Amino acid sequence: MQMKTILILMDTLQRKMIHAYNPACPVITPNIDRLADRSVVFSQHYIGSAPCMPARRDILTGRLNFLERNWGPIEPFDVTFPSLLRRNGVFSHIVTDHYHYAELGGEGYLPQYNTWEMIRGQESDPWVSRVAEPVFPEQFAGRVVRQNLLNRTQFHADADYPTPKTFASAVQWLRDNQGADNFFLQVEVFDPHEPFESSEEFQKLYPDGYRGIYDWPRYAEMGEQETPEAIEHLRHRYMATLTMADKWLGKLLDEMDRQNLWKDTLVLFTSDHGHMLGEHHRTGKNLFHAWNEMAQIPLFIHLPEDRQAGQRVSAVTQNIDLFPTILQWFGADQALSEIPYPIHGRSLLPLLRGEAEKVRDYAIYGWFGQPVNITDGHLTYFRAAVPENAPLYLYGSMLTTFPRYLGAGLPEGVLTAGNYLPWTGMPVYRLDQAAVAKMAAPVMAKMGMRPDPDLLSSRLFDIDLDNDQLCPLEDPTREEEMARALAEALQLHDAPQEQFVRLGLKQYLP
């Protein structure tokens, strides 16, 4: 039996920018549409941990990690699906321009695969090396960063940009391995992540009258610089970047056509999170409530021979479910039973085969140290922490995060080590997050990242009627039901006990 899988991961892909979810969207993406037409489309797919590296650790391990730590590496005790595929005779390769894999806090991910390729030049990737300062623009909004200006000097035609190069590399890999079987290919592109960069031909598709540069938004509530004209321009830059990526996705799909890979290949298409482009009067991500623009993400799954193409699945799913789905697709069910700790993900194959209407009752998701969010596909509940947001501890065996080391210069007693995580026998460090937050505050302020006061309040939404989450409900009974469900879900996901105290949920414990 032919067994091949391709995972296509596009960073920061807002679901509203995809016609399969929003037919009225003006973005030009014929190849995303083409893939959706050949796939099963999941309507209630959610993030788990966010942003970038937490999301990837979720996908690779099948476990939520945002309840235990922030942005960080693959831990020594983690069991990843590429490593399990290797043990079961499946060759895995990743090609990516997601440069965070090469930074502090990104350790251990790429070596999980048999082979990997990194395409350079995205965002602030320390790629172009110049001692002299670049020319900074005179008129701009949002952010402009020295290293990114240097990297941009290498981009002329669309083929020069990292995401097109990543798709081109994936095409070449398929050609080099034509006729091969038992492989997993991960094609992971940074676009349409900010800064929203594309060649001029794509920008001309979305004209407006804005003067200046605005393609890298602040992570903040909108202020004077985020005028209606600026936000329209920002959205146009996002769409231009997405359209450029879509063109090169098309080259990958063309190669699948040429090799007739649709006949025997499972294709998964998703993202790690979305982005705020003026919705809820905010731009960016990370520092706000996990609105659906960031948390509700696309998922298409193409089955060999276009089986069930065009069908919709309304069951609640999330990115941790990719782990068992991929392993079971390759017949590596035995590997799941050998993992020495519980897996939070649930295989999606029963949904795809019509054997089940749901695989989970709830999805819980969020950012470390912020509200914890839960949805059953009908209601969404943002559970805010108690005012002091404590106790809160970060757990891990490697003291790196984005992009720095943790632990140096901390007061005595803030950093300890022991068997703090009952689901693994390996001792880990425990770091009081209050001290970490204090150390990180100057860096966050320099990047324009300031905590949002809204995070201090819980919110309840009926997403059947209000998927844009514009009208919070005042319904104590249903809020109580969702709080109780959240407490039960946290227990199922091995949440550290202090999370129940931090979130004011201790009364719901048995």
C-alpha positions as CSV (number, residue, x, y, z in Angstrom):
1,M,0.0,0.0,0.0
2,Q,1.3,3.5,-1.0
3,M,1.7,5.7,2.1
4,K,2.7,9.3,1.6
5,T,1.8,12.4,3.6
6,I,2.4,16.1,2.9
7,L,1.8,18.7,5.6
8,I,1.6,22.3,4.4
9,L,1.8,24.8,7.2
10,M,1.4,28.5,6.5
11,D,2.2,30.8,9.4
12,T,-0.2,33.5,10.5
13,L,-3.0,32.4,8.1
14,Q,-6.2,34.2,9.2
15,R,-9.2,32.0,8.4
16,K,-11.2,35.0,7.1
17,M,-8.8,35.3,4.3
18,I,-9.8,31.9,2.8
19,H,-12.7,31.5,0.5
20,A,-13.6,28.1,1.9
21,Y,-14.6,29.9,5.1
22,N,-15.3,33.4,3.8
23,P,-16.5,33.4,0.1
24,A,-16.8,37.2,0.0
25,C,-13.1,37.7,0.9
26,P,-11.4,39.8,-1.9
27,V,-8.0,38.0,-1.6
28,I,-6.8,36.2,-4.7
29,T,-5.9,32.6,-3.8
30,P,-6.8,30.2,-6.6
31,N,-4.5,27.5,-5.4
32,I,-5.7,27.5,-1.8
33,D,-9.2,27.3,-3.3
34,R,-8.0,24.5,-5.5
35,L,-6.7,22.5,-2.6
36,A,-9.9,23.1,-0.6
37,D,-12.0,21.8,-3.4
38,R,-10.1,18.5,-3.3
39,S,-10.2,18.2,0.5
40,V,-12.4,17.8,3.6
41,V,-12.8,21.2,5.2
42,F,-12.8,21.4,9.0
43,S,-15.1,24.2,10.2
44,Q,-14.2,24.2,14.0
45,H,-10.4,23.8,14.0
46,Y,-8.5,25.6,16.8
47,I,-5.0,26.3,18.0
48,G,-3.7,24.7,21.1
49,S,-0.7,26.6,22.4
50,A,0.4,29.8,20.7
51,P,2.3,31.5,19.2
52,C,4.9,30.0,16.8
53,M,7.1,27.6,18.8
54,P,4.5,26.6,21.3
55,A,2.2,25.7,18.4
56,R,4.9,23.6,16.8
57,R,5.7,21.7,20.0
58,D,1.9,20.9,20.2
59,I,1.9,19.6,16.7
60,L,5.1,17.5,17.1
61,T,4.2,16.0,20.5
62,G,0.4,15.9,20.5
63,R,0.3,17.6,23.9
64,L,-0.7,21.1,25.0
65,N,2.3,22.9,26.4
66,F,1.0,26.4,27.1
67,L,-0.2,25.4,30.6
68,E,3.4,24.6,31.6
69,R,5.7,27.0,29.8
70,N,6.0,29.7,27.2
71,W,7.9,29.7,23.9
72,G,10.6,27.0,24.1
73,P,12.4,24.1,22.6
74,I,11.6,20.4,22.2
75,E,12.4,18.9,25.6
76,P,14.5,15.8,26.1
77,F,11.5,13.9,27.4
78,D,9.3,14.9,24.4
79,V,8.3,12.1,22.0
80,T,7.7,13.6,18.5
81,F,5.8,12.1,15.6
82,P,8.7,12.4,13.1
83,S,10.9,10.4,15.5
84,L,8.2,7.8,15.8
85,L,7.7,7.7,12.0
86,R,11.5,7.1,11.6
87,R,11.2,4.1,14.0
88,N,8.4,2.7,11.9
89,G,10.3,3.0,8.6
90,V,8.8,6.3,7.3
91,F,11.3,8.9,6.0
92,S,10.5,12.5,7.0
93,H,11.8,15.8,5.6
94,I,11.0,19.4,6.4
95,V,11.7,22.4,4.3
96,T,11.0,25.8,5.9
97,D,11.8,29.4,6.0
98,H,10.6,29.7,9.6
99,Y,13.9,31.1,11.0
100,H,12.8,30.8,14.7
101,Y,13.9,27.2,14.4
102,A,17.5,28.5,14.4
103,E,17.1,30.9,17.3
104,L,17.3,30.5,21.0
105,G,14.1,28.8,22.1
106,G,13.8,26.8,18.9
107,E,16.2,24.0,19.8
108,G,15.6,20.4,18.9
109,Y,12.8,20.7,16.4
110,L,14.6,20.2,13.0
111,P,16.7,17.2,14.2
112,Q,13.4,15.3,14.7
113,Y,13.2,14.8,10.9
114,N,15.5,12.5,8.8
115,T,16.6,15.5,6.8
116,W,15.8,19.2,6.9
117,E,16.4,22.4,4.9
118,M,16.3,26.0,6.1
119,I,15.6,28.8,3.7
120,R,17.0,32.1,5.0
121,G,15.9,35.7,5.0
122,Q,12.5,36.1,6.7
123,E,11.7,38.9,9.1
124,S,14.7,39.5,11.4
125,D,16.6,36.4,10.4
126,P,20.3,37.4,10.9
127,W,21.1,36.6,7.3
128,V,22.4,39.6,5.3
129,S,25.5,40.8,7.2
130,R,26.4,44.5,6.9
131,V,28.3,46.6,9.4
132,A,26.9,49.9,8.0
133,E,23.4,51.0,8.8
134,P,20.7,50.5,6.2
135,V,18.6,53.4,4.9
136,F,15.6,53.8,7.1
137,P,12.3,55.0,5.5
138,E,11.3,58.5,6.4
139,Q,7.6,57.8,6.5
140,F,6.3,54.6,8.1
141,A,3.8,53.2,10.6
142,G,4.1,50.2,12.8
143,R,7.6,48.7,13.1
144,V,10.7,48.9,11.0
145,V,13.7,46.7,12.0
146,R,17.3,47.1,10.9
147,Q,17.9,43.4,10.1
148,N,14.7,43.2,8.1
149,L,15.7,46.2,6.0
150,L,19.0,44.5,5.2
151,N,17.3,41.2,4.2
152,R,14.9,43.1,1.9
153,T,17.8,44.3,-0.2
154,Q,18.0,40.7,-1.6
155,F,14.4,40.5,-2.7
156,H,13.6,41.7,-6.2
157,A,11.3,39.3,-8.1
158,D,9.0,37.0,-6.2
159,A,11.3,34.0,-6.8
160,D,13.8,35.8,-4.5
161,Y,11.6,35.7,-1.4
162,P,12.0,33.0,1.2
163,T,8.5,31.5,1.0
164,P,8.6,31.1,-2.8
165,K,12.0,29.5,-2.4
166,T,10.6,27.1,0.2
167,F,7.8,25.9,-2.1
168,A,10.3,25.6,-4.9
169,S,12.6,23.5,-2.7
170,A,9.6,21.2,-1.8
171,V,8.9,20.8,-5.5
172,Q,12.5,19.8,-6.1
173,W,12.4,17.3,-3.2
174,L,9.3,15.7,-4.8
175,R,11.1,15.4,-8.1
176,D,14.3,14.1,-6.5
177,N,12.2,11.4,-4.7
178,Q,9.7,10.6,-7.5
179,G,8.4,7.1,-7.1
180,A,9.4,6.9,-3.4
181,D,7.0,5.5,-0.8
182,N,6.6,5.8,2.9
183,F,7.5,9.4,3.3
184,F,6.3,12.4,5.2
185,L,7.1,15.9,3.8
186,Q,6.5,19.0,5.8
187,V,6.4,22.2,3.8
188,E,6.3,25.0,6.3
189,V,6.3,28.6,5.1
190,F,6.6,31.8,7.1
191,D,4.3,33.8,4.9
192,P,1.9,35.5,5.4
193,H,3.5,36.3,8.7
194,E,4.5,39.9,9.3
195,P,6.2,41.9,7.9
196,F,3.8,41.5,5.0
197,E,6.4,41.6,2.2
198,S,5.8,40.8,-1.5
199,S,7.1,41.9,-4.9
200,E,5.5,44.8,-6.7
201,E,3.4,42.7,-9.1
202,F,1.3,41.4,-6.1
203,Q,1.1,44.7,-4.4
204,K,-0.4,46.2,-7.6
205,L,-3.3,43.7,-7.2
206,Y,-4.5,45.6,-4.1
207,P,-4.1,49.3,-4.8
208,D,-4.9,52.1,-2.3
209,G,-3.9,55.7,-1.7
210,Y,-1.8,55.2,1.5
211,R,1.6,56.9,1.5
212,G,4.5,55.4,3.3
213,I,5.4,52.0,4.6
214,Y,3.1,50.0,6.8
215,D,3.6,46.3,6.6
216,W,4.7,45.3,10.1
217,P,1.9,46.2,12.7
218,R,2.4,46.8,16.3
219,Y,1.1,44.3,18.8
220,A,-1.2,46.7,20.5
221,E,-4.6,48.4,20.6
222,M,-4.9,50.7,17.7
223,G,-3.8,54.3,18.1
224,E,-3.4,57.5,16.1
225,Q,-1.2,55.9,13.4
226,E,-3.7,53.1,12.8
227,T,-6.1,55.2,10.7
228,P,-8.8,53.6,8.6
229,E,-6.6,54.3,5.5
230,A,-3.6,52.6,7.2
231,I,-5.6,49.5,8.3
232,E,-6.9,49.2,4.7
233,H,-3.3,49.3,3.4
234,L,-2.1,46.9,6.0
235,R,-4.8,44.4,5.0
236,H,-3.8,44.9,1.4
237,R,-0.2,44.2,2.2
238,Y,-1.3,41.0,4.0
239,M,-3.3,39.9,1.0
240,A,-0.5,40.6,-1.4
241,T,1.8,38.5,0.6
242,L,-0.8,35.7,0.8
243,T,-1.4,35.9,-3.0
244,M,2.4,35.6,-3.7
245,A,2.6,32.6,-1.4
246,D,-0.5,31.1,-3.1
247,K,1.2,31.4,-6.5
248,W,4.1,29.2,-5.3
249,L,1.8,26.8,-3.5
250,G,0.3,26.3,-6.9
251,K,3.7,25.1,-8.2
252,L,3.7,22.4,-5.5
253,L,0.2,21.4,-6.4
254,D,1.2,21.3,-10.1
255,E,4.0,18.8,-9.2
256,M,1.4,16.7,-7.4
257,D,-0.6,16.8,-10.6
258,R,2.5,15.8,-12.7
259,Q,3.3,12.8,-10.5
260,N,-0.4,12.0,-9.8
261,L,0.3,12.1,-6.1
262,W,-3.4,12.9,-5.4
263,K,-4.0,9.2,-5.9
264,D,-2.2,7.9,-2.9
265,T,-1.2,11.0,-0.7
266,L,-2.7,12.4,2.4
267,V,-2.4,16.2,2.3
268,L,-2.9,18.4,5.4
269,F,-3.1,22.2,5.1
270,T,-3.3,24.4,8.2
271,S,-1.7,27.2,10.2
272,D,-0.3,27.8,13.6
273,H,-2.5,30.8,14.5
274,G,-4.1,33.9,12.9
275,H,-3.5,37.6,13.2
276,M,-5.4,40.7,14.1
277,L,-5.7,43.1,11.2
278,G,-7.8,45.8,12.9
279,E,-10.5,43.5,14.3
280,H,-11.5,44.3,17.8
281,H,-9.6,47.6,17.3
282,R,-6.3,45.7,17.5
283,T,-3.3,44.7,15.4
284,G,-0.8,41.9,15.9
285,K,-1.3,38.9,18.3
286,N,-0.1,37.4,21.6
287,L,-1.2,40.2,24.0
288,F,-5.0,40.1,23.7
289,H,-7.8,37.7,24.3
290,A,-7.6,34.8,21.9
291,W,-10.3,36.1,19.5
292,N,-11.3,33.8,16.7
293,E,-9.2,35.8,14.3
294,M,-6.2,34.3,16.1
295,A,-7.5,31.0,17.5
296,Q,-9.9,29.6,14.9
297,I,-7.7,28.4,12.1
298,P,-8.0,26.6,8.8
299,L,-7.7,22.9,8.3
300,F,-8.1,21.0,5.0
301,I,-7.3,17.3,4.7
302,H,-7.1,15.7,1.2
303,L,-7.7,12.0,1.1
304,P,-6.2,9.8,-1.6
305,E,-8.3,9.8,-4.8
306,D,-10.2,12.9,-3.6
307,R,-12.4,10.8,-1.3
308,Q,-15.0,12.9,0.5
309,A,-13.7,16.0,-1.4
310,G,-15.9,19.0,-0.6
311,Q,-17.3,17.6,2.6
312,R,-17.4,19.7,5.8
313,V,-16.6,18.5,9.3
314,S,-18.2,20.6,12.0
315,A,-16.7,18.7,15.0
316,V,-14.3,20.6,17.3
317,T,-10.7,19.8,16.5
318,Q,-7.3,21.4,17.2
319,N,-3.7,21.1,16.1
320,I,-2.6,18.5,18.7
321,D,-4.9,16.1,16.8
322,L,-2.5,16.1,13.9
323,F,0.0,13.9,15.9
324,P,-2.2,10.8,16.3
325,T,-3.8,11.3,12.9
326,I,-0.5,11.2,11.0
327,L,0.8,8.2,13.1
328,Q,-2.4,6.2,12.5
329,W,-2.4,7.1,8.8
330,F,1.0,5.4,8.5
331,G,-0.3,2.4,10.5
332,A,1.9,3.2,13.5
333,D,-0.8,2.7,16.1
334,Q,1.5,0.6,18.2
335,A,3.8,3.6,18.6
336,L,1.0,5.6,20.3
337,S,0.6,2.9,22.9
338,E,4.4,3.0,23.6
339,I,4.6,6.7,24.5
340,P,5.3,6.9,28.2
341,Y,2.8,9.7,29.0
342,P,-0.7,10.7,28.0
343,I,-1.3,12.2,24.5
344,H,-3.9,15.0,24.4
345,G,-4.5,14.8,20.7
346,R,-7.3,12.7,19.1
347,S,-7.0,11.1,15.7
348,L,-9.2,12.7,13.1
349,L,-9.4,9.5,11.0
350,P,-12.8,8.5,12.6
351,L,-14.2,11.8,11.4
352,L,-12.8,11.4,8.0
353,R,-14.1,7.9,7.7
354,G,-17.6,8.8,9.0
355,E,-17.1,6.5,12.0
356,A,-17.7,9.3,14.6
357,E,-19.4,12.7,14.8
358,K,-16.8,14.1,17.2
359,V,-13.5,13.1,18.8
360,R,-13.5,15.7,21.6
361,D,-16.0,17.6,23.6
362,Y,-13.9,20.7,24.0
363,A,-10.8,22.5,22.7
364,I,-8.8,24.5,25.2
365,Y,-6.2,26.9,24.0
366,G,-4.2,30.0,24.7
367,W,-1.0,31.7,25.5
368,F,1.1,30.9,28.6
369,G,0.2,33.0,31.6
370,Q,-2.8,34.5,30.0
371,P,-6.5,33.6,30.1
372,V,-7.3,29.9,29.3
373,N,-10.0,29.6,26.7
374,I,-12.4,26.8,26.0
375,T,-15.0,26.1,23.2
376,D,-17.5,23.3,22.5
377,G,-18.1,24.7,19.0
378,H,-21.2,26.6,20.2
379,L,-19.9,28.7,23.1
380,T,-16.5,30.2,23.7
381,Y,-15.3,31.1,27.1
382,F,-12.3,33.2,27.9
383,R,-11.4,32.5,31.6
384,A,-9.2,35.4,33.0
385,A,-6.8,34.8,35.8
386,V,-7.2,36.3,39.3
387,P,-5.9,39.8,39.5
388,E,-2.4,38.9,40.7
389,N,-2.1,36.2,38.0
390,A,-0.4,33.9,40.5
391,P,0.8,31.4,41.3
392,L,2.3,30.8,37.9
393,Y,5.4,28.6,37.1
394,L,7.3,27.8,34.0
395,Y,8.5,24.2,33.7
396,G,11.2,22.9,31.5
397,S,14.6,21.1,31.3
398,M,16.0,23.7,28.9
399,L,16.2,27.3,30.0
400,T,15.8,29.1,26.7
401,T,12.9,31.1,25.3
402,F,12.3,33.8,22.7
403,P,15.1,34.6,22.0
404,R,17.2,34.5,25.2
405,Y,18.3,32.4,28.1
406,L,16.3,32.1,31.3
407,G,17.5,31.9,34.8
408,A,20.5,34.3,35.0
409,G,20.4,37.0,37.6
410,L,17.2,35.8,39.3
411,P,16.7,36.2,43.1
412,E,17.5,33.2,45.2
413,G,14.7,30.6,45.3
414,V,13.0,31.8,42.1
415,L,14.6,28.9,40.1
416,T,14.4,25.4,41.5
417,A,14.6,21.9,40.1
418,G,12.7,18.7,40.9
419,N,10.1,16.2,39.8
420,Y,7.4,18.8,39.2
421,L,5.6,17.3,36.2
422,P,4.0,14.1,37.3
423,W,3.5,12.8,33.7
424,T,7.3,12.6,33.1
425,G,9.9,11.0,35.3
426,M,12.5,13.6,34.3
427,P,13.3,16.4,36.8
428,V,12.7,19.8,35.4
429,Y,13.4,23.4,36.3
430,R,10.6,25.5,37.8
431,L,10.8,29.2,37.3
432,D,8.5,31.7,39.0
433,Q,7.0,33.5,36.1
434,A,6.5,36.8,38.0
435,A,10.3,37.2,38.1
436,V,10.6,36.2,34.4
437,A,7.9,38.8,33.4
438,K,9.8,41.5,35.3
439,M,13.0,40.7,33.4
440,A,11.2,40.6,30.1
441,A,9.3,43.8,30.5
442,P,11.9,46.1,29.0
443,V,12.3,43.9,25.9
444,M,8.5,43.6,25.5
445,A,8.2,47.4,25.8
446,K,10.9,48.0,23.2
447,M,9.0,45.7,20.8
448,G,5.8,47.7,21.4
449,M,4.1,44.8,23.3
450,R,2.1,45.9,26.2
451,P,-0.4,43.9,28.2
452,D,-4.0,44.5,27.2
453,P,-6.4,45.5,30.1
454,D,-9.1,43.3,28.6
455,L,-7.2,40.3,29.7
456,L,-8.3,41.0,33.3
457,S,-11.9,40.1,32.4
458,S,-13.5,36.8,31.4
459,R,-15.7,36.7,28.3
460,L,-18.5,34.4,27.1
461,F,-19.7,34.3,23.5
462,D,-22.3,32.4,21.5
463,I,-20.3,31.7,18.3
464,D,-23.3,30.1,16.6
465,L,-24.7,33.5,16.4
466,D,-21.6,35.7,16.9
467,N,-18.5,34.0,15.5
468,D,-16.8,37.4,15.3
469,Q,-17.2,37.6,19.1
470,L,-18.5,41.2,19.1
471,C,-21.3,40.7,21.7
472,P,-20.2,39.1,25.0
473,L,-23.0,37.3,26.8
474,E,-24.2,38.1,30.3
475,D,-25.4,34.6,31.3
476,P,-24.1,33.5,34.8
477,T,-25.6,30.0,34.4
478,R,-23.9,29.2,31.1
479,E,-20.6,30.8,32.3
480,E,-20.7,28.5,35.3
481,E,-21.2,25.5,33.0
482,M,-18.2,26.5,30.9
483,A,-16.1,27.2,34.0
484,R,-16.8,23.7,35.3
485,A,-16.1,22.2,31.8
486,L,-12.8,24.1,31.7
487,A,-11.8,22.7,35.1
488,E,-12.5,19.2,33.9
489,A,-10.7,19.7,30.6
490,L,-7.6,21.1,32.5
491,Q,-7.5,17.9,34.5
492,L,-7.7,15.8,31.4
493,H,-4.8,17.8,29.9
494,D,-2.5,17.4,33.0
495,A,-2.6,21.0,34.0
496,P,-0.3,21.9,36.9
497,Q,-2.3,22.4,40.1
498,E,-1.5,26.1,40.4
499,Q,-3.4,26.8,37.2
500,F,-6.6,26.0,39.0
501,V,-5.7,28.6,41.7
502,R,-4.5,31.2,39.2
503,L,-7.7,30.9,37.2
504,G,-10.0,30.8,40.2
505,L,-11.2,27.3,39.4
506,K,-10.1,25.4,42.5
507,Q,-13.7,25.0,43.7
508,Y,-14.5,22.8,40.7
509,L,-11.9,20.2,41.6
510,P,-13.2,16.9,43.0
